[in-house]
Protein backbone atom coordinates (compact mmCIF):
# COMPACT_ATOMS: atom_id res chain seq x y z
CA UNK A 1 0.00 0.00 0.00
CA UNK A 2 0.96 3.65 0.09
CA UNK A 3 3.79 5.47 1.75
CA UNK A 4 6.15 2.57 2.27
CA UNK A 5 9.55 3.92 3.21
CA UNK A 6 11.05 2.80 -0.06
CA UNK A 7 8.28 4.40 -2.12
CA UNK A 8 9.00 8.13 -2.21
CA UNK A 9 6.36 10.16 -4.00
CA UNK A 10 7.51 10.92 -7.57
CA UNK A 11 6.42 14.58 -7.48
CA UNK A 12 8.14 15.65 -4.26
CA UNK A 13 11.58 15.47 -2.70
CA UNK A 14 10.16 14.56 0.73
CA UNK A 15 11.41 11.43 2.42
CA UNK A 16 8.85 9.15 4.09
CA UNK A 17 10.28 9.41 7.62
CA UNK A 18 10.32 13.19 7.42
CA UNK A 19 6.60 13.20 6.67
CA UNK A 20 5.69 11.63 10.01
CA UNK A 21 5.30 13.58 13.23
CA UNK A 22 6.02 12.32 16.74
CA UNK A 23 2.65 10.51 16.86
CA UNK A 24 3.48 8.60 13.64
CA UNK A 25 0.86 10.62 11.80
CA UNK A 26 1.38 12.23 8.45
CA UNK A 27 2.73 15.77 8.78
CA UNK A 28 0.48 17.84 6.55
CA UNK A 29 1.96 21.18 7.57
CA UNK A 30 4.73 20.83 5.01
CA UNK A 31 2.40 19.94 2.14
CA UNK A 32 0.95 22.41 -0.32
CA UNK A 33 -2.69 21.83 -1.44
CA UNK A 34 -1.71 20.24 -4.73
CA UNK A 35 0.74 17.95 -2.95
CA UNK A 36 -1.99 16.92 -0.48
CA UNK A 37 -4.22 15.97 -3.40
CA UNK A 38 -1.41 14.04 -5.02
CA UNK A 39 -0.68 12.06 -1.86
CA UNK A 40 -4.39 11.42 -1.38
CA UNK A 41 -4.72 9.99 -4.88
CA UNK A 42 -1.61 7.88 -4.43
CA UNK A 43 -3.06 6.46 -1.22
CA UNK A 44 -6.43 5.71 -2.81
CA UNK A 45 -4.86 4.08 -5.85
CA UNK A 46 -2.70 1.91 -3.60
CA UNK A 47 -5.82 0.23 -2.28
CA UNK A 48 -7.79 -0.22 0.94
CA UNK A 49 -8.44 -3.21 3.17
CA UNK A 50 -12.18 -2.62 3.01
CA UNK A 51 -14.95 -0.17 2.23
CA UNK A 52 -18.58 0.23 3.32
CA UNK A 53 -20.97 -0.18 0.40
CA UNK A 54 -23.33 2.75 -0.23
CA UNK A 55 -26.41 1.32 -1.91
CA UNK A 56 -28.68 4.28 -2.64
CA UNK A 57 -28.65 6.66 -5.58
CA UNK A 58 -29.99 10.20 -5.36
CA UNK A 59 -33.72 10.01 -4.64
CA UNK A 60 -33.54 6.52 -3.12
CA UNK A 61 -33.68 5.56 0.56
CA UNK A 62 -33.83 2.51 2.83
CA UNK A 63 -37.02 0.59 2.10
CA UNK A 64 -36.66 1.03 -1.66
CA UNK A 65 -35.99 -2.12 -3.67
CA UNK A 66 -32.63 -1.83 -5.42
CA UNK A 67 -31.81 -3.65 -8.64
CA UNK A 68 -29.01 -6.09 -9.26
CA UNK A 69 -27.80 -3.86 -12.12
CA UNK A 70 -27.31 -0.90 -9.78
CA UNK A 71 -25.35 -2.98 -7.29
CA UNK A 72 -23.20 -4.45 -10.06
CA UNK A 73 -22.38 -1.02 -11.48
CA UNK A 74 -21.21 0.23 -8.10
CA UNK A 75 -19.25 -2.90 -7.21
CA UNK A 76 -17.42 -2.58 -10.53
CA UNK A 77 -16.38 0.97 -9.57
CA UNK A 78 -15.11 -0.06 -6.13
CA UNK A 79 -13.40 -3.33 -7.00
CA UNK A 80 -10.03 -1.89 -8.15
CA UNK A 81 -9.60 -0.03 -4.85
CA UNK A 82 -10.41 -2.57 -2.13
CA UNK A 83 -10.06 -6.17 -0.98
CA UNK A 84 -13.25 -6.34 1.09
CA UNK A 85 -16.77 -4.90 0.89
CA UNK A 86 -19.09 -4.46 3.85
CA UNK A 87 -22.87 -4.63 3.40
CA UNK A 88 -25.44 -3.60 6.01
CA UNK A 89 -28.55 -5.61 5.15
CA UNK A 90 -29.66 -8.85 3.48
CA UNK A 91 -32.97 -7.73 1.93
CA UNK A 92 -34.34 -5.19 -0.58
CA UNK A 93 -31.44 -5.61 -3.01
CA UNK A 94 -28.67 -5.64 -0.42
CA UNK A 95 -28.45 -9.40 -0.89
CA UNK A 96 -26.90 -8.79 -4.31
CA UNK A 97 -23.86 -7.06 -2.78
CA UNK A 98 -21.92 -10.12 -1.51
CA UNK A 99 -22.94 -12.22 -4.51
CA UNK A 100 -21.61 -9.70 -7.03
CA UNK A 101 -18.60 -8.85 -4.86
CA UNK A 102 -17.56 -12.49 -5.15
CA UNK A 103 -17.64 -12.19 -8.95
CA UNK A 104 -15.04 -9.44 -8.67
CA UNK A 105 -12.83 -11.41 -6.31
CA UNK A 106 -13.72 -9.39 -3.21
CA UNK A 107 -14.21 -10.72 0.30
CA UNK A 108 -17.34 -9.83 2.21
CA UNK A 109 -18.43 -8.67 5.63
CA UNK A 110 -22.17 -9.22 5.41
CA UNK A 111 -24.56 -7.62 7.88
CA UNK A 112 -28.13 -8.35 8.92
CA UNK A 113 -29.82 -5.05 9.83
CA UNK A 114 -31.76 -5.54 13.06
CA UNK A 115 -34.24 -3.06 14.53
CA UNK A 116 -37.51 -2.95 16.41
CA UNK A 117 -39.60 -4.76 13.79
CA UNK A 118 -39.66 -8.53 14.55
CA UNK A 119 -40.87 -9.46 11.07
CA UNK A 120 -38.10 -7.55 9.34
CA UNK A 121 -35.53 -8.94 11.78
CA UNK A 122 -36.51 -12.50 10.88
CA UNK A 123 -36.17 -11.74 7.16
CA UNK A 124 -32.73 -10.20 7.73
CA UNK A 125 -31.48 -13.14 9.76
CA UNK A 126 -32.80 -15.69 7.28
CA UNK A 127 -31.18 -13.71 4.49
CA UNK A 128 -27.82 -13.73 6.25
CA UNK A 129 -28.05 -17.46 6.93
CA UNK A 130 -28.93 -18.17 3.29
CA UNK A 131 -26.04 -16.10 1.92
CA UNK A 132 -23.60 -17.73 4.36
CA UNK A 133 -24.72 -21.23 3.44
CA UNK A 134 -24.36 -20.36 -0.24
CA UNK A 135 -20.73 -19.35 0.32
CA UNK A 136 -20.99 -15.58 -0.04
CA UNK A 137 -20.07 -14.55 3.52
CA UNK A 138 -16.54 -14.28 4.93
CA UNK A 139 -17.60 -12.55 8.17
CA UNK A 140 -21.19 -12.42 9.41
CA UNK A 141 -22.35 -9.29 11.28
CA UNK A 142 -25.52 -9.85 13.32
CA UNK A 143 -26.86 -6.32 13.79
CA UNK A 144 -25.41 -2.82 13.61
CA UNK A 145 -25.62 -0.44 16.60
CA UNK A 146 -28.91 -2.01 17.65
CA UNK A 147 -27.87 -1.87 21.33
CA UNK A 148 -26.75 1.75 20.94
CA UNK A 149 -30.17 2.59 19.46
CA UNK A 150 -31.90 0.47 22.14
CA UNK A 151 -33.97 -1.32 19.48
CA UNK A 152 -33.21 -4.72 21.04
CA UNK A 153 -32.24 -5.96 24.48
CA UNK A 154 -28.98 -7.80 25.06
CA UNK A 155 -30.87 -11.07 25.42
CA UNK A 156 -32.69 -10.55 22.12
CA UNK A 157 -29.45 -9.78 20.29
CA UNK A 158 -27.69 -12.76 21.85
CA UNK A 159 -30.54 -14.99 20.72
CA UNK A 160 -30.07 -13.82 17.11
CA UNK A 161 -26.30 -14.38 17.32
CA UNK A 162 -26.89 -17.91 18.62
CA UNK A 163 -29.40 -18.65 15.85
CA UNK A 164 -26.95 -17.60 13.16
CA UNK A 165 -24.15 -19.56 14.83
CA UNK A 166 -26.23 -22.72 14.80
CA UNK A 167 -27.25 -22.43 11.15
CA UNK A 168 -24.15 -21.34 9.20
CA UNK A 169 -20.80 -23.07 8.62
CA UNK A 170 -18.64 -22.95 11.74
CA UNK A 171 -15.66 -21.59 9.81
CA UNK A 172 -17.41 -18.23 9.27
CA UNK A 173 -16.62 -15.77 12.10
CA UNK A 174 -19.64 -14.09 13.66
CA UNK A 175 -19.68 -10.64 15.22
CA UNK A 176 -21.87 -7.70 16.13
CA UNK A 177 -21.20 -4.10 15.07
CA UNK A 178 -21.39 -1.24 17.54
CA UNK A 179 -19.54 1.77 18.90
CA UNK A 180 -16.22 0.82 20.45
CA UNK A 181 -17.26 1.58 24.04
CA UNK A 182 -20.30 -0.72 23.94
CA UNK A 183 -17.98 -3.72 24.04
CA UNK A 184 -16.45 -2.51 27.29
CA UNK A 185 -19.82 -2.26 29.04
CA UNK A 186 -21.59 -5.27 27.44
CA UNK A 187 -19.29 -8.21 28.30
CA UNK A 188 -21.85 -10.87 27.36
CA UNK A 189 -22.01 -9.53 23.83
CA UNK A 190 -18.24 -9.28 23.61
CA UNK A 191 -17.96 -12.88 24.77
CA UNK A 192 -20.54 -14.08 22.23
CA UNK A 193 -18.63 -12.63 19.26
CA UNK A 194 -15.86 -14.42 17.37
CA UNK A 195 -14.60 -11.04 16.14
CA UNK A 196 -15.11 -7.56 17.60
CA UNK A 197 -16.60 -5.27 14.97
CA UNK A 198 -16.29 -1.69 16.13
CA UNK A 199 -17.30 1.68 14.69
CA UNK A 200 -14.83 4.48 15.48
CA UNK A 201 -15.72 8.07 14.59
CA UNK A 202 -13.48 10.82 15.96
CA UNK A 203 -15.64 13.25 13.97
CA UNK A 204 -18.77 12.42 15.99
CA UNK A 205 -16.85 12.92 19.21
CA UNK A 206 -15.93 16.45 18.20
CA UNK A 207 -12.23 15.80 17.65
CA UNK A 208 -10.08 18.26 15.73
CA UNK A 209 -8.59 16.76 12.59
CA UNK A 210 -5.08 17.24 14.00
CA UNK A 211 -5.83 14.75 16.79
CA UNK A 212 -8.23 12.48 14.95
CA UNK A 213 -5.89 9.57 14.28
CA UNK A 214 -4.68 9.49 17.87
CA UNK A 215 -8.30 9.45 19.02
CA UNK A 216 -9.18 6.60 16.66
CA UNK A 217 -6.22 4.61 17.93
CA UNK A 218 -7.49 5.13 21.47
CA UNK A 219 -10.96 3.90 20.47
CA UNK A 220 -9.48 0.82 18.82
CA UNK A 221 -7.32 -0.07 21.80
CA UNK A 222 -10.23 0.41 24.19
CA UNK A 223 -12.15 -2.26 22.30
CA UNK A 224 -9.04 -4.42 22.03
CA UNK A 225 -8.51 -4.26 25.80
CA UNK A 226 -11.72 -6.26 26.40
CA UNK A 227 -11.51 -8.51 23.33
CA UNK A 228 -9.70 -11.33 25.16
CA UNK A 229 -7.39 -11.89 22.21
CA UNK A 230 -10.13 -11.83 19.58
CA UNK A 231 -9.49 -9.91 16.38
CA UNK A 232 -10.76 -6.32 16.43
CA UNK A 233 -11.90 -4.86 13.11
CA UNK A 234 -12.84 -1.22 12.57
CA UNK A 235 -16.07 -1.58 10.61
CA UNK A 236 -16.67 2.14 10.07
CA UNK A 237 -14.57 5.27 10.20
CA UNK A 238 -14.42 8.30 7.97
CA UNK A 239 -14.57 12.06 7.66
CA UNK A 240 -17.12 14.18 5.73
CA UNK A 241 -16.06 16.55 2.99
CA UNK A 242 -18.89 19.07 3.44
CA UNK A 243 -21.62 20.08 5.89
CA UNK A 244 -21.98 21.34 9.43
CA UNK A 245 -19.18 21.19 11.98
CA UNK A 246 -19.62 19.14 15.13
CA UNK A 247 -17.84 20.77 18.07
CA UNK A 248 -14.19 20.90 16.94
CA UNK A 249 -14.70 18.50 14.03
CA UNK A 250 -14.88 20.42 10.76
CA UNK A 251 -15.92 18.94 7.42
CA UNK A 252 -13.86 19.96 4.40
CA UNK A 253 -12.26 18.40 1.38
CA UNK A 254 -8.80 18.93 2.88
CA UNK A 255 -9.74 17.31 6.18
CA UNK A 256 -11.39 14.38 4.41
CA UNK A 257 -8.18 13.81 2.45
CA UNK A 258 -6.01 14.06 5.56
CA UNK A 259 -8.15 11.64 7.55
CA UNK A 260 -8.19 9.11 4.72
CA UNK A 261 -4.40 9.25 4.30
CA UNK A 262 -3.73 8.82 8.02
CA UNK A 263 -6.27 6.01 8.33
CA UNK A 264 -4.82 4.05 5.45
CA UNK A 265 -1.24 4.66 6.59
CA UNK A 266 -2.05 3.30 10.05
CA UNK A 267 -4.01 0.36 8.61
CA UNK A 268 -1.04 -0.58 6.47
CA UNK A 269 1.78 -0.03 8.94
CA UNK A 270 0.12 -1.77 11.92
CA UNK A 271 -1.97 -4.32 10.01
CA UNK A 272 -5.30 -2.98 11.27
CA UNK A 273 -8.35 -4.11 9.29
CA UNK A 274 -10.48 -1.04 8.51
CA UNK A 275 -13.66 -0.64 6.47
CA UNK A 276 -13.71 2.97 5.36
CA UNK A 277 -17.01 4.86 5.48
CA UNK A 278 -18.09 5.33 2.90
CA UNK A 279 -18.01 4.57 -0.81
CA UNK A 280 -20.59 6.95 -2.34
CA UNK A 281 -22.30 10.09 -1.04
CA UNK A 282 -25.94 9.38 -0.20
CA UNK A 283 -28.44 12.24 -0.19
CA UNK A 284 -31.06 10.48 1.97
CA UNK A 285 -28.81 10.77 5.03
CA UNK A 286 -29.41 14.50 5.38
CA UNK A 287 -32.60 13.71 7.28
CA UNK A 288 -30.87 11.69 9.98
CA UNK A 289 -27.62 13.59 10.37
CA UNK A 290 -28.12 17.03 8.82
CA UNK A 291 -26.35 18.21 5.69
CA UNK A 292 -23.10 16.57 6.77
CA UNK A 293 -24.69 13.12 6.49
CA UNK A 294 -24.71 13.28 2.71
CA UNK A 295 -20.96 13.82 2.23
CA UNK A 296 -19.01 10.86 3.64
CA UNK A 297 -18.26 9.19 0.32
CA UNK A 298 -15.02 8.85 -1.57
CA UNK A 299 -17.19 9.03 -4.68
CA UNK A 300 -19.97 11.60 -5.05
CA UNK A 301 -23.66 10.78 -5.51
CA UNK A 302 -23.08 10.57 -9.27
CA UNK A 303 -20.40 7.90 -8.76
CA UNK A 304 -17.52 10.21 -9.67
CA UNK A 305 -14.35 10.42 -7.56
CA UNK A 306 -14.69 13.59 -5.49
CA UNK A 307 -11.04 14.59 -5.28
CA UNK A 308 -9.68 13.41 -8.60
CA UNK A 309 -7.59 16.48 -9.38
N, C-alpha and C positions, 0 to 999 in steps of 0.2 A: 504494500500500500504506500501511501504518500509519505514524504518527508523522512525517508530512511537517511541515515547519516551519509551514505555513499551517493545519494541522489540529490545533488545540488540542483536548484531550479535553474533552468537554462537562461532565464532572462534577468537574473540578478547575480551579484557577486557575493551574496550572503552565504555563510557557512551554516549548516544545520544547527550546530551547538550554539552558535551565537544568536540564533533566533528563539532560544528558550530562556525564560526567566527563571528565577530561583524556585518557583513552584512547578517547574517542568511544563509550563504553558507557553504557547506561542507568543512571542513578543511583537505585538502589532504596532507598537509605537514607532518602530523604525521602517514601517511599510508605508508607501504612498498608496492612494486609492487604487490605481491601476495594478500595482503589485499585489494588493490584497485580492483583487478579483482574479488575478492570474494564479495565485496560490490556492484560492478557493476552487477554481476549475481543475487545477491539477489534482487536488484532493478528491473531488467528485469523480473525476475520470479514473482515479486509481481504485475506486470501488469501496463499497461498504460491506460490513457483515450482514446487516439486515435493514429493511425499511417497512414501515407501516403502510398498508395499502389503502388509498383513498378511493372509495367506490363511486362517489356521486358527482355527476356533472352539474353545471350551473342549472338551477331550476329543479333538481332532484333532491330528495331527502330520505332519511330512514323511513321504511314502510313502503317505498316505491319498489317495484320489481325491476331488477336490472338485468339486461340481456347478457348472454354469453359473449356476444361480439364486443360489447363495451369493455368487459373485463379483459378479453383477449388483447384488445388494442392497448390498454393501459399496461398490462403485463409485458407486452412487447417493448414498450418504452422503457420500463424499469429494468428489464432483464440484464442489459449490459453493465449495470452499475451496482448490482447487489448479488449476494449469495443466497439470502433468505428473504421471504416475504411473510409478513404477519397479517392475518385476517382477523376480523372481530366478530363475525357471525357466520352461521351455517345455513341461513335461509334467505329468501328474497333475492337470489342471484349471488350472494356471497359464497355459496357452495362452489361456484365456478372457479373461485380464486385459486385454491390449492390444486385443483385438477389441471388448470391451464399453466400454473406455475411449474408443475412437474414437466410439462411439455418443453419448457424452456430451461430445464435442468436446475431449477431453483428448489431449495428446501423450504419447508413450511412450518410456521407456528400458527396453528389453527385454533381460533377461539369460538366458544359458544357464548353468545350474549345473553346473560341472565338478568332478569328484572323482577317486577312485582306481578307479572301476568303468568300464572301457572301453565296455561295452555301454550303460550309462546315458549316458555322455558322448556317444556317437554319436547317441542319441535326442535329447538336448538340443540338439546342434548342428543336426541336421536340423530340429528344431522351430523353432529360431531362423531358419534359412534360409527355411523355409516361410512363417513369419509375415512376414518381411521382404519376400519376393517377393509376398505378398498385400497389401502396403501398410500393415501395422499397426505398423511399427517406425520410429521417428524416430532413435533411437540404439541401436546394437547393442552389448551388453556380453558379451564372450566370457570367462566365468568370473568368480568372485568370491572373492578371497582364497585362490585355489588355490595360489599360490606361498607365501604366508604359512603355509598349512597343510602345505605340502610334499607335496601330493597329486599334483602333476605337476612335471616338470622344465621349465625355460625352453624347451627345444627342443620339448617336447610342446605347451606352451601356444602357442608361436609357430606351430606347425603348424596348430592349430585356428583361430587368428586368420587365417592365410593362406587356409584352406579357406573360411571365412565370407566373406572379402574377394572371393574368386573367384566366389562363387555368389549374391551379393546385389547389388542396384543400387548403382552406385558413388557415388550421392549420399547414401547412408546412412553417417554416421560410425560407425567401429568403435573400441571401446576395451576395456580390461580394468580390472576394479575391484580395488583393493587398498589397504592402508594407505599413507598418504602417503609414508612413507620408503622403501617398496619401489621407487618410481620413481627414487629417487636412487641406488640400488645395483643396479638392473637396467636398464642403458641400452638393451639390445636390445629389451626389452619397451616401454619408453618410446618408442623410435623406431618400433616397429611400430604404435603406436596413433595414430588420427586425433585423438582427444580423450583427456585424462588424467582418469580416473574414480577419485577418491580418497575413502577413508573417513577421517574425522577425528573422533576421540572423546577430548576432554579428560578425560571421566569415567574412561575406562579407562587413562589415564596418571596418575590420582590427583590431578588438578588441583582446587583449591578453586574453588567457583562464582564467587568474586570475580575470578578470573583466567582463567576458562574461555574467554571470547571472545578475549582476547589470545593464548591458547595455540592456539585454532583458527586464528586468523589466521596464526600462525607456521607451523602445519602446512600450510596452504594455500599460503603463499608458498614453503615448502620444495619442494613439488611443482612450483609454477610456475617455480622457478629452473632446473629441468631440462627443462621442457616444450618448449623451443625455439620459443616463440611459439604452441604449440597451446593450445586452450581447456582450462582446468582446471575440472572440475565436482566439487563435493562431493556424493558419492553417498549418504553416510550421515553423520549427526551427530544427537545427541539427548541427553537427560538423563532418567534414570528418576525416577518419582514415589514409589517405595517400594522397600524391600529393604535389603540390606547395603551399608555404605559400602565404598569401595575407596580405601585410603590417605586422602587429604584430600578425596576426592570423596564427597559425602553425598547420597543420594537423599531427596527430599522434594517435596511438591506445590509449595511455594514456589520451590525451586530449579529444578524443571522449568519453571515459569512464567517465571522469570527467564531461563533459558537460551533458551527459545523466543523470547521478546521480543528479546533481544540478537541471536540468530541471524537473525531475520527483518529486524530493523532494518539489520544489516550487509548482508544479501543485497540489500535494497532500495537502500540508499544507495550501495553500491559495485558494484552490478550483478553480484553473485556468484550463480551458479546453484547452489542447494542443494536436495537431496532430504532432507527431514526424516525421521528414524527415531524413531518409526514411526507408522503409522495407528492400529492397534488393539492393545491388550494381548493377548499370546499365552501361555497357561499352559504350553504344552509346553517353553518355553525355560528353565524352572526347572532342568531337568536339566543343561543345558549351562553355565549361567551362575550358578546359585544363584537364590534368591528374586528378586533384582533383575532377572533376565532377563525376568520376566513383566510388567514395569511400565514399558515404554518408550512406550506408545501415547498418543496424544492422546485417543482414545476407549478406553473400557474393554472388557473381553472380551465384554460384552453389547451393544456397539456404541453406548453412551451417552457423550456428552462427559463427561470426567472432572472438569473444572473449570468447569462451567457454572452458576456462582453467579448 
